[in-house]
Amino acid sequence: MLVSTMNFRPVGLRMISFLKRSGRQAFGPLIQKLRSLGVDSDTELDAVLNRTKVGAATRRGEDIIAPGRSPRHSTVLMEGVACLYERLQDGNRQIYAFQYPGDFCDLHQHVLPETNNEVAVAAITDCSIGIIEHKDLEQLIAQYPSLGLALWRASMLEASIFRKRLLNVGRQPALQRVAHLLCEQLARREAVGINSATIPLTQIDLADAAGLSIVHINRTFQELRRLNILSKEGRTIKVVDRERLAGLASFNGNYLNMPQLLSHWHVKIERASTPAPRMIRSTPWAAGLNTTLLWADDTWQAIVRNAYHPWLELGQWFG
């Protein structure tokens, strides 16, 4: 398997070591992510890897995807930690999600490209990325429908994380809010094989994710250290009592298992009867669901069988 490169800028030994690895080893995080989303065939995995290019290395604090950009490719994080964020007019930053190796940084822009999109992705640590052109991704989804389903599951996982974050920011006190956020990071890092009690984020990162001021987040961390939940040594965020942290946060990680829950769905295409519909270019999530969007009598029809989702009611017509 050939691995191509584009816009390469060396950043320390980490990026050099990344490029020196063999093909499948270099793309290990992406392979692990796709397998967790239900892509088990080596043929399908190799097809994805052959279309994935090694992108530019990004230093800590730099944008991987700048605001206002509408790239014609999807970005996959291979090494490091990144965040999806938006900069407010007053200069403050709102972090929507943290991203780890194997995560698609901007899957939403493949479905809904927006030139005025102010959402960006920044490197929290030095990062290396992979790039898949949108046209290549569309061809892969057409050839391997299970890949479209996997990307749909990835989108549902992101939505699940967003819902939980909204609930915590809107309804939980600061201490429980931060405790839950820390539990989530530990669980997500373990899901990609990183079994460490140290979380490579700063208090500022967590304040921007939890909707807290720097003063408030600092007081919250002091309380977590007083409770002997976090290490009192240095500035590193290290969890020393995970059980107590999870109890404080009332943490239940079921919302992070969305891909496994959705893997039990069974979906098939059913053709419409007369009048003969005109097929349109299907969106990635529709292709992933093996769902056909049809145009007939000035209405849209989504035909789905043996599955339920509130967005796609069985036999529902959209005007």
N, C-alpha and C positions, 0 to 999 in steps of 0.2 A: 504494500500500500504506500503510495506516494503522499507525502505531506507537504503542501505548498506553504509559502510564507508571503506576507504582504505588510508593507509599512513597518518593518522590524526595527525597533530601537532597543539595544541591549540595556537591561536594567539589572545590574549585579549578577551574582552567580545563579540566582533562582531561575531567571529566564533562560540563561545559558544551559543549565541542567535540564530544563524543560524541553529545549529543542534537541538535546543530545539523546533523549530517550527514543526507544523504538516506537513505531506508530501507535500500536494499541496501548502501550504503557503511557505514552504522552497524553492520550485521550482517555485515560482511565476514569476520571471523574464524569465525563460525558457518558461513557459506557455504563457506569454504575447508575447514573441518573435515569438513562433510558430503560435500563432493566427494571428499575424500581417503578417505572411508569408502564411496564407491561410489554416492552420490546425485548423479546427473548431470542429471536432468530439472529444467528451470526451473519447471515446474508444481509439482513436489514441493517444491522449495526455497521457492517463494513461499507454498505452503501452510503450511510450517513457520514462515516469517517472520511471516505474518499471525497466527499463534497465539502469537508470542513478545512478551512485554511487557518494557519497560525497567524493571528493578528498582532498588532503592535503591543509591546509591553507598556504598562501604565504605572507610573510611580504613585506612591501614596499621596493622596490629596488631589490628584489630577482627575479630570473627567474622562471616563471611558466612552460615554455618550453624552455629548454636550446638549444643553437645552436648546429647543428650537430646531433640532436636527430631525430629519426624516430619512434615515439610512435605508438603502435597498438590500440590507442584509440583517440577519439576526445574529446576536452576539451571545456566546456561551462563555461563562467564567470557568477557566481551567485551573487557576491557582490564585490564592489570596481571598480577600474579603472585600465586597463592594456594597453599595447601598443605592436604592432607588429613592430619589429625593426631588423636592421642588424648592426653589429659592423664592421667598416672599419679597414683596416690594420694600419692606423695611430692612431687608438683608438677612433676616432669620431664615433658618432652614428647617423644613419638615421632612423627616425620613419616613418613607412609607414601608420600606422593607429592607432587610439585610439579605445579602446574596452570598452563597458559598459555592465551592467548586462543583461544577455540573449544572448549575442553575442557568436558565436562559435569562439574560439581563433585560431584554426588551421584546419579549414575545408579543406583547400587545400591539406593537407597531407593525407587525406583519398583518394583523387582522384589521386594524384601524390606523393607518398611517396619517399623521397630522403634522403639517409643516409648522404650525404654531404651538406645538407641544412644548410646554415648559418643564415637563418632567425629564430628569437627567439621571445618569448613573455615574457615581464617583467611586474611585478606588480608596478604600479605607486602609488597606495595606498595599504593598507592591503586588500588582496583579498581572497575570498572563491570560489571554483570551483566545477563543476560536471564533471564526466567522463563517456563516453559511449564507450564501446569497439567497434572496427570497425566491428567485426563479428556480434555483436548485431545490429549495425546500418544497416548492409547489410540485415539482416533478417527482420528488421522493414521496410526497403524500399521495399523489395520484398512483404511483406504482406500488406503494406499500400502505394501504389504508390504516393498518395498525399503528403506524407512525403518527398519522393525524389524530388518532384516538389518544395516543400518549401525550401529544402536545395539548390536547383538550384537557386531559387530566392535570397536566402541569398548570394550566390556566385556572382550573378549579382549586388546586392547592393554593395558588397565590390569592385567589378570592377568599378562601377559608382563612388564611392568615390575616388578610385585611379586615375581615369581619370581626375576628377576635381582637385585633388591635383597636378597632373602633369601639368595641364594647368596653375594653379596659380603660382606654383614654377617657371615654365619656362617663363611666360609672364607678371606676375603682379608685380608692385613695392612692396617693403616690407610692407608698411602701409596697402595697400589693401589686400595683401597676408595674413597678420596676422588677419586683421579684418574678412576676409572670414573664416579663420580657427576657430576663436572664435564663429562666427555665427553657423558654422556647429556643434560645440560641444554643444551649447545651444539647437539646434534643435534635435540632437540625444539623448540628455539626457531627453528632454521633451517626446520623443517617448517612453521612458521606464518609464515614470511617475515621473521623477525628475524635478520638476519645481522650479529651483533655479537660481538666477542670478550669483551665485558664481561657477566658473569653477575650479575643484580641480587639476589643472596642474600648473607647474612652468614655468618660463620664459625659462629655459633650455629645458624643454620638448617641448615647442612651437618652440624654435630655431631649435631643431633637426628635427621637423616635417616640418618647413617652409624653411629649408636650409639656415639659417641665423647664423651669429656669435653671441656670447653672447653680444658683444658691440652693434651690430646692433639691436638685439631684444630689448635691454634695451632702446635704443633711440626711437624705435618704440613705446614702452609702455609709455615712457615719453610723446610722442606726443598724444597718445590716452587719457592719463590723462589730458593733456593740453586742449584737445577738450571736456573735461567733458564726455567722453564716458565710461571710466573706473574710478572706485573709486580711490581717492588719498590717502585713509587710508590703512596703512599696506601693506604687500606684497601679500595679497590675490588678485586673479584676479576676480574682481566683476564688472559686466556690469551694469552701471547705466542709460545708454541711448541706449537701444537696437535698437530703430528705426533709430537712427543716425548711429549706427554701421552697420546695414544692408544696409543703403544707401551708406555708404563709401565703403562697400565691393561689392556693386551691387549684393547682395545675393539673389539667387532664389533657394529655397530648393527642386525644382521638382526632382532633381537627387537623392534625398533621398527617393523618393516615388516609386522606381523601383519595389518593391514587389507588390504594388497596381496596377501599370501599367501592370505588367506581369500576374496578376490574371485574366485578360480578355482573355488570350489565351485559346483556346480549342484545345486539341491535342488528337489524337486517333491512335492506332496501326493499320497498314494495312499490311497484310502478303504478302510476295513476291511470285511470280509464279515460275515456273520451271526455272532453275534447283533448286532442293530443297536445301535451304541454311542450313548451320550449325550454330546454335545459339552459341554465345560466352558469356562469363561472362560480363554482362553489367556494365558500370561504373555508379556511383551514379547519375551523371547528366542525363545520358540516361534513367535510371530508373525513375527519377523524371519527365522527359518529356513524360513518357509512350512511349518512342521511342525505336525501336528495332534495334540493330546493327546486321547485317547479313553478313555472309561470303559466297560468291558464285563466282566461276570462278576467283579466286585470286583477288577479289576486295571487298571493304567494301561498304555497302549500308546502309544509314540512311533513314528510311521511316517515314516521318512526314506528317500529313495532317492538314489543317485548322490552320496552324501556320507558322510564318516566323522568321528566325533568320539567320544572315549572316554566322554563322558557319554551319548551317544545311539547305542548299538549298533543296527545294522540289525535291525528286528523284535524288539528286546529288550522283555521285559515287566518291569514294575516292580511289586512287591507292596507 
